[in-house]
Amino acid sequence: MQTREEKFDRFKALHERDGAFVMPNPWDAGSARLLAHCGFEALATTSAGYAFSVGKRDSFAGLTREELLENARMIVDATGLPVSADLEDGFGSAPETCAETIRLACEAGLVGGSIEDATGDSEAPIFETAEAADRVRAAAEAAAGRSFLLTARAENFLWGRPDLADTIKRLQAFSEAGADVLYAPGLPGLEAIRTVCREVDKPVNVVMGLQGATYTVSELSDAGVRRISVGGSFARAALGALRRAAEEVLRNGTFTYAADAIPDREISQLMSAEKR
């Protein structure tokens, strides 16, 4: 098995290739092993997907830093792939708290993670730019020398602030503060994505699987995107399949859903196979 430092080198190199790579988001160790065996080159945790699996909405609705990092540790241990983590808002407004979160993430075996500028406060959902940049700077300083790729997220479009110019200014400030990757979830279209990629100087992550238009890996690569994640959408897809199976049994009294299920022997072999 590779060391954490070797995984970091692999992860960093993925961002330096031409075109975009897809980094899917498992929500537990089992889904991580399945995605690794599918052939993906890196994984990222999803706080939303994990929250769904334990009957909660998201970390703002009650998941603790300890819970999310323990889930991340199990995903790290499940495969030999580099793993980045959704670290939400850093689990506190103070820059020092964000820095501590990065240090703990490194101890959990993660080689990357994201800090967002959302506050969790519906009255003031986004940190002011200077404060948000200070938080990113503290996280970047904590990551320095620790083989950790820091992603900074500008959350305007997820919180009713569809201001592309401000989003770009935030991403530029985050880059100057030391972020390695930049991410603005919920951008309204391919032209906005292309504009963001053109106006910043670091690799850009784009999430697919949200509501609205979707684009191919090729289209996103042509727009300048380097990394594509899926957030909680794989977890929601799995829950959708579960609901369809349950509704078939309850409404029809039939069990045809089993035809699309992974055979027990196949999934057992996958879960016991050598890590990938």
N, C-alpha and C positions, 0 to 999 in steps of 0.2 A: 504494500500500500504506500502511496505517496505521502510525504509529509505535508503539513499545512502550508509551508512555504512553497513547496512544489505545486500544490493546488492553486495557490495565489498566482504563481507565474503563468500557469495554464489559463486561469481566469483573465488575467490582465491581457494576455496575448489574444484572446478572443475579441477583445475590444479594439485591437490594432489591425485586424484583418480587414480586407476589403469587404464591403457588404455587411448585412445584418445577420446575427445569429439569434436563435430563439432560446430563451431561458424560461422554461415553464415553472409553475408554482405548485409543488406538492403541498399537501396540508398535514401529512403524517409520514411515518417511516415507510409504510406499505406503499402509498402512492409514490413516494420518492423512488423506491426500488423499481416499481413498474415503469416510471418515466426514464430512469437510467437504462433499463433494459430495452426501451424503445430506441435509444441511441442519442438522446440529447447530451450535450457537452457540459452543461452547467445547470444548476437548479437554484431557485429562490423560494424562500418561505412565503406564505400568505397569511397575514394575521386574520383576514376575513375568513378564509377557508378553514383555518384552525378554529376560529371562534364558532363557525357553523357546526363543526364536529363535536363541540362541547356544549352546544345549545345556547350560545350567546351571539351577539351581533358583531362586535369587534372590540378592539382593546379599549376604545373610549367608553365601551359599555361594560367594562369590568375585568378584562384580561390584564393580568399584571405582567411586569417585565420578567419576573421569574418564570411565569408560565410560558411566555412566548419564547424565552431563551432555552428552556428545557425542551420544548417542542422542536426548536431549531437544532439543538444538540442531537436529538434522536434522528432527525433528518440527515444531519452531517454523518452520523455513525452508520446510517443505513446504506450508504453508497460510497464509492471512491471519487465522486465528482466534487468540483468546487461548489460551495453553497454560499449564496448571499441571503441576507435577511431583510424582511420588512420590519424596520425598527420604529415605525410609527413616528411620533413626535419626539422620540428620544426619551419618552417617559418622564417628562418634566420640562418646565419652561426654562430653567436655568441652564446656561451653557455648560456648567460643571456637571449637571446631570446627563446631558448628551454625551459628554466626554466619558463619563463612567459607563454609560450604556455601550459605547464602542469598546472599551476595555473588556467588559464582560462578554461582549459578542466574540471578541478574539479568543477569550478563554473557552468559549463554547465550540471553538473549531471553525467558526465562520471566516470566510476570506473577503467578505463584502457585506454592505448593508446600507440602508437608506434612512435619511433623516428628512422629515417633511416640515413645511412651514404652517401646517394647520394646528390650531390651538385646541380643538374640541369644544370650544365655547361658541354656541350658536349666535351670540350677540356680537362677538368679535372673532370670526372664525380663522383669520389669518394673522400671523405675527407681522408686525411692521418689518419692512425690508432690512433695516439696520440690525434689528434684534434677531431676525431670522439668520442673517449672515454671521452674526456673532456666534450663534449656536452651531452653524456649519463649521466655522473656524475652530471652535473648541473641539468638535468631533474630528476634524482633520488633524489637529495637533495630537489628539489621542491616538489616531490611526498611524501617525508617522512612525516608520520603523517597525511596524507590527504586521506587515504583509496583509493589508486590508484596503480594499477598494471602496471608497466612500461615494455614495450616490446622494445627491441633494434634490429634493422634490419641491416644486412650486405648485401648490394645490388650488390656485385660483378657480380653475374651471370646474372643480368638484364642489365648490362652495359658493356658487352663485355670483362669481366675480369674473365674467368672461372678458377679461382685459388682456389681449395678447401682448401689447406693448409692455405692460407692467410685468407680465409673466417673464418676458425675455429679459427685462432689466433685473428681475430677481435671479434668474438663472445665471446671468453674467456676474452678479454680485456673489453668488454661491461659488462660481468657478474661481473668482479672485480670492475667495476665502479658503480655497483649498480642496473643493470637491473634485473628484476624479471623473464622475459621470453625472449627467444632468437629466432631469425627468420632470415632465409636466403632464400628468395624467389628465385625460378628458379633452385634449385639444380637438377643435371642432371639425377638422378636415385635413386632407392631405396637403393643401397649400399652407395651412398653419404649421403643420409638422415640418414641411420643407423650409418655411421661414425660420422656425426655431433652430433647425440644424444649421442653417446658413449664418445665423447671428451669434452663435456661441462657439467656443473654442475647445469643447470637450465632447466626448462621445455622448450621444443622446439615446435614452431608453424611451420606448413607446409601448403602451399597454394596448393589447387587443383583447376582445371578448367582452368589452363593455357594450352598453346599448348604443345604437347609431351605426354609422357606416363602418365597414371593415375593409381592410386592405391586405393584399398579399405580401409575403416576405419580399418578393421582388420589387413591388411598388414602394414599400417602405425603404428598402435598400437604395433604390434610385432617388428617393427623397433625402437621403443622407443619414438615415437611422443606422445605428450600430448594434442596438440590442432591443429585442422584443420580448416582453413578458406577457403573462395572461392574467395576472392578479388572482382573484378568487373564482374566475370563470370556469376553470376545470373542476373545482369543487362544486360549483353550482350545476355544472353539467352532470356530475355524478349523482347529485341529489335529485336532479331532474329525472334521471333514469330510475332512481329508487322510487320516486313518486309515481312515475308511469307504471312501474311494476305493481306497486301497491294498489293503484286505482284499477288496474286490470283485474286483479284478484277480487277486490271488493265489489266492483260493478258487474264483472262478467263471470266471475267464478272460474276463470281460465288462468293458465300459467305459461303462456307462450313467450313471456319475457325471457324465460330461461334459455331460449335459443340464441340470444345475443350475449349471454353471460360468459365470462371467461371460464373454461372448464376447470374443475377443481384440481385436476392433475397438473394442468399448465400453470395455474397460479401458485400451487404448492412448490413446483420446481423453481419458479421465478423467485419466490421468497427465500428459498434455501440455497439459491445459486451463489457463486462467488460475486462479490461486490463489483459493480462497474462504475 
